[in-house]
Amino acid sequence: MFVHDPALSFIEADEADVIAIHRSTEPAAAAPEGISPRLCNAYVCAIRRKGIVSVYVVLEHADRKGRWVFAAPEGVAEGEAYLPLLTDGLAFAVSLGFTLQEVNLSYGKALREVVIRDIPVIRRPSPARGQEEPAGADAPKEAASPVTPPPAPAGGTTGEAKKEAVPKEKKGVHPPAEKEREMKPAPRDVDEAKALAERLAAEKAAAERESREQFAALTARIDLLVAERKEQDAAFSAQETALKEEVARLTAEKEQADREQAQTVAPLKNTVERLKGEVEVLGKESPAILASLRDEIAWLKAEKDRSGEETAREEERLRTEVEKLAAARDKEGCAASERIESLKARLAVLSAEGEKGAQDSAARIRALEAEAERLAAENAAAEKRAAADIAALEAIIEQRTAEKEASRKLAVGRLVRLAAEVEVLAAEREAVEQVLSRRGGGEMADALARAEAEVATLRREVERLAAEKALVAQTTTTRVSSLQAEVTRLVANEEVSAPARHGHAEPLKPAPVIAGAEGGAAAADVSPVAQWDDEVAAAVGEVLAEGETDPFSFMGGGEGEEFVSFGAPGGEGGAGAGVGFNLDRTLEMIECDGPTDVIEVHNSLNVVNITPAGRTPQPCGAYVIALKRGGRFRVYVAWSLASDRTTLVYSPERQPADAAECASVVRDALTFVETVGFMMDAVRLNPDMDKRGRALAKIPVLRLKG
């Protein structure tokens, strides 16, 4: 526990004996027990004296006209044991309302002395009377110190000291040149002096800056105290009025007590007067009666005096009680006003926080309501799109199933015809061999060679058709499986992202197929047709010669053929006829005004080698793009030639008139490119137009004008 030591007004210690210093960051109104509150700065210092460490808490008045020094009852041994005592000192200062920070003392000796000398509560110890300070290496430095001037010698004055100092200086006088050489410092001393000067200048600037900050803080504090003083004056005025009313009340009570006393004394006076009359009447009676009457009168006088004394004591007691109550009321009024101010500030903060929280909550609720409405609308739209996609997928599955069944029936019919033709060809071959064996002419040998060459050609064609058939079957199976999986996923998941096409389901990715060198895709399995003999190949050749058309004749078999158009499966005019696509030589690229015009994009996952008219065989990629310009739908098929770096644009025989017809034309376009050997995939269009525009700009066959 730190106790106030009235005998101390500051701490005497050498710079080397100072272990630690903590100072308050700003003044505070401190009111230690038994001391009136006052604006002060706090310092907590740990001082070493003869191996004992003492801790002091000093409260310096803000005007530096006085100090209160609190010391620990006893010190501790030098070492780490002083830390708990220093912690207690810091806690004591904090309990008085101060915020402390440690003063940095980790400097060199000279700068450390400057920092410690800047602490106003620490002074160098004064030398004992009749004793001179010991001379040594530090004597000149202390003599030149700006804080404590050197004491005058005993028995002499300052003037005498100066007179004695003059001969000492003259005694060792040297010529000017020698004196200049002796006084000139070494280069190292100059550097150290410069460094010290720079450090001192920096410390001085820091001290000035800190002083300015403290001055600003003190100015603000003074303004605050002036405002508080005005409030206190108003409170004191109100209390003074209340005290005046209380004094008036007490005066009225005293007057009432005096009146009551007068009323009490009046009967006594009457009694005395009556007794005096009786005494006069009975003056001649026996002395005993007279003496008793005199005793009674004396008793009555004493009783009157005693009553007056009790009244005076009671009045003094009441006056003292009033003063105590007034002092307690003043103290409670100050504390109550402080509590009221703090509660008002707290209520203002809580009110502001409550308003802000209410505003944030209202904004959050509005945002959540808008988000809920948006999610509900998106969920309803997603459910509608999912239902439409499911219906479209079911229609596509039925269409693919019917196509697969038709392909299977067609293949079975061809195999039956081929088997029948095999038997016929076998019989014809035996007949031809017999004729050749009988005739043996060169003409028949040439015919046989031509027939064998033709049979070989037909066999290769049959193998190619079988491979294409296997590819179509595999692709169809894969697409049906993918569509079934997509239907299952859409049914299980309520939140389905918007489809890439409007009005029909997007095509799914088929199984990857590697493009061959001749433009056809290699089949996954080897067709059994490759194992047919020459008779089957000849039968297939005859069937094809009867009117079957090559489904890949549009690709061109030589230099003179045109590569211009292709119709949808089924042939034009047949059942299930689709829209045909023709090469549009007026278009070098698909153009649109902006990303909002593009409603659907499909690109190929593989590359196919083709031979356009008048060009060399080269790989190319395929794109199917659907546009909507001013309410009109447009569908285009574009092939990007890799070697020529050009684009071939195909337009349908008729452009769609509405969204449903646009979806149908897109399906015909996909069939067109997939029959060539391309595997198409839908490109998901980003709803953000900036991101969609950046993605569409990367498509080589599309040009955005906007």
Long-range contacts (C-beta under 8 A, 24 or more apart in sequence): 1-73, 2-55, 2-57, 2-70, 2-71, 2-72, 2-88, 2-89, 2-92, 3-70, 3-71, 3-73, 4-32, 4-34, 4-35, 4-68, 4-69, 4-70, 5-69, 5-70, 5-71, 8-56, 8-69, 8-71, 9-66, 9-67, 9-69, 10-58, 10-67, 10-69, 10-120, 10-121, 10-122, 10-123, 11-45, 11-47, 11-56, 11-58, 11-69, 11-121, 11-122, 11-123, 12-122, 12-123, 12-124, 12-125, 12-126, 13-45, 13-47, 13-49, 13-122, 13-123, 13-124, 13-125, 14-124, 14-125, 15-109, 15-112, 15-113, 15-116, 15-117, 17-47, 17-48, 17-49, 18-45, 18-46, 18-47, 18-48, 18-105, 18-116, 18-122, 19-46, 19-47, 19-48, 19-53, 19-82, 20-45, 20-46, 20-86, 20-102, 20-105, 21-45, 21-46, 21-102, 21-103, 21-105, 21-116, 21-119, 21-122, 22-90, 22-93, 22-100, 22-101, 22-102, 22-103, 23-100, 23-101, 23-103, 23-119, 24-93, 24-98, 24-99, 24-100, 24-101, 25-99, 25-100, 25-101, 26-99, 26-214, 26-217, 26-221, 27-62, 27-217, 27-218, 27-221, 28-96, 28-97, 28-98, 29-97, 30-59, 30-96, 30-97, 30-98, 31-96, 32-59, 32-68, 32-70, 32-96, 35-68, 38-62, 39-221, 39-225, 40-68, 42-93, 42-96, 42-98, 42-100, 43-119, 43-121, 44-86, 44-89, 44-90, 44-93, 44-100, 45-119, 45-121, 45-122, 46-82, 46-85, 46-86, 46-89, 48-78, 49-75, 51-77, 51-78, 52-76, 52-77, 52-78, 53-77, 53-78, 53-81, 53-82, 53-85, 55-82, 55-85, 55-86, 55-88, 55-89, 56-89, 57-89, 57-92, 57-93, 58-121, 59-96, 60-120, 60-121, 62-218, 62-221, 64-120, 67-121, 69-121, 107-199, 108-196, 108-199, 110-196, 111-196, 111-199, 111-200, 111-203, 114-200, 114-203, 115-203, 117-145, 117-147, 118-207, 123-147, 123-148, 124-148, 126-151, 127-151, 130-154, 231-337, 232-334, 232-337, 235-333, 235-334, 235-337, 236-330, 239-326, 239-329, 239-330, 239-333, 242-329, 243-326, 246-322, 246-326, 247-322, 250-318, 250-319, 250-322, 254-315, 257-311, 257-315, 261-307, 261-311, 264-307, 265-304, 265-307, 268-300, 268-304, 271-300, 272-297, 272-300, 379-494, 379-495, 382-494, 382-495, 382-496, 382-497, 382-498, 383-494, 385-496, 385-498, 385-499, 386-490, 386-494, 386-496, 388-503, 389-490, 389-496, 389-499, 389-505, 390-487, 390-490, 390-491, 392-503, 392-504, 392-505, 393-483, 393-486, 393-487, 393-490, 393-505, 394-487, 396-483, 396-504, 396-505, 397-480, 397-483, 397-484, 397-487, 400-476, 400-479, 400-480, 400-483, 401-480, 403-476, 403-569, 404-473, 404-476, 404-477, 404-480, 407-469, 407-472, 407-473, 407-476, 411-469, 414-540, 414-543, 417-539, 417-543, 418-532, 418-536, 418-539, 418-540, 418-543, 419-536, 420-539, 421-535, 421-536, 421-538, 421-539, 421-540, 421-542, 421-543, 422-533, 422-535, 422-536, 422-539, 424-539, 425-534, 425-535, 425-536, 425-538, 425-539, 426-535, 429-534, 429-535, 451-538, 452-534, 454-538, 454-541, 455-534, 455-537, 455-538, 455-541, 456-537, 457-541, 458-537, 458-538, 458-540, 458-541, 458-544, 459-532, 459-534, 459-537, 461-540, 461-541, 461-544, 462-529, 462-532, 462-536, 462-537, 462-540, 463-527, 463-529, 463-530, 464-520, 465-529, 466-523, 466-527, 466-528, 466-529, 466-530, 467-520, 467-522, 467-523, 467-527, 468-520, 468-523, 468-551, 468-552, 469-527, 470-523, 470-524, 470-525, 470-527, 471-513, 471-521, 471-523, 471-524, 474-511, 474-523, 474-524, 474-525, 475-510, 475-511, 475-513, 475-674, 475-679, 478-510, 478-511, 479-507, 479-508, 479-510, 482-508, 482-509, 482-510, 483-508, 497-684, 498-687, 500-600, 500-601, 500-682, 500-683, 500-684, 500-685, 501-599, 501-600, 501-626, 501-663, 501-666, 501-682, 502-599, 502-600, 502-659, 502-662, 502-663, 503-659, 503-660, 503-662, 503-663, 504-663, 504-666, 504-667, 506-682, 507-602, 507-670, 507-680, 507-681, 507-682, 509-605, 509-679, 509-681, 510-679, 512-605, 512-606, 512-679, 513-606, 513-677, 513-679, 514-606, 515-606, 515-607, 515-608, 515-609, 515-619, 515-677, 516-609, 517-609, 518-609, 519-555, 519-608, 519-609, 519-610, 519-611, 519-617, 519-676, 519-677, 520-552, 520-677, 521-606, 521-608, 521-677, 551-675, 552-676, 555-610, 555-611, 555-676, 556-611, 556-612, 556-613, 559-614, 561-613, 562-613, 563-610, 563-611, 563-612, 563-613, 564-613, 565-650, 566-650, 566-672, 566-675, 566-676, 568-668, 568-671, 568-672, 569-671, 569-675, 578-664, 578-667, 578-668, 578-671, 579-652, 579-653, 579-654, 579-664, 579-665, 579-668, 580-652, 580-653, 581-637, 581-650, 581-651, 581-652, 581-653, 581-668, 581-669, 581-672, 582-650, 582-651, 582-653, 583-648, 583-649, 583-650, 584-636, 584-649, 584-650, 584-651, 587-636, 587-649, 587-651, 588-646, 588-647, 588-649, 589-638, 589-647, 589-649, 589-701, 589-702, 589-703, 590-623, 590-625, 590-627, 590-636, 590-638, 590-647, 590-649, 590-701, 590-702, 590-703, 591-702, 591-703, 591-705, 592-627, 592-629, 592-702, 592-703, 592-704, 592-705, 593-629, 593-704, 593-705, 593-706, 594-689, 594-693, 594-704, 594-705, 594-706, 595-689, 595-692, 595-693, 595-696, 595-704, 595-706, 596-689, 597-627, 597-628, 597-629, 598-625, 598-626, 598-627, 598-685, 598-692, 598-696, 598-702, 599-626, 599-627, 599-628, 599-685, 600-624, 600-625, 600-626, 600-666, 600-682, 600-685, 601-625, 601-626, 601-682, 601-683, 601-685, 601-696, 601-699, 601-702, 602-666, 602-669, 602-670, 602-680, 602-681, 602-682, 602-683, 603-680, 603-681, 603-683, 603-699, 604-673, 604-678, 604-679, 604-680, 604-681, 605-678, 605-679, 605-680, 605-681, 606-677, 606-678, 606-679, 607-642, 608-676, 608-677, 608-678, 610-639, 610-676, 612-641, 612-648, 615-641, 615-644, 616-643, 618-642, 618-643, 618-644, 619-643, 621-678, 622-673, 622-676, 622-678, 622-680, 623-699, 623-701, 623-702, 624-666, 624-669, 624-670, 624-673, 624-680, 625-699, 625-701, 625-702, 626-662, 626-665, 626-666, 633-657, 633-658, 633-659, 633-661, 633-662, 635-662, 635-665, 635-666, 635-669, 637-669, 637-672, 637-673, 638-701, 638-702, 639-701, 640-700, 640-701, 647-700, 647-701, 649-701
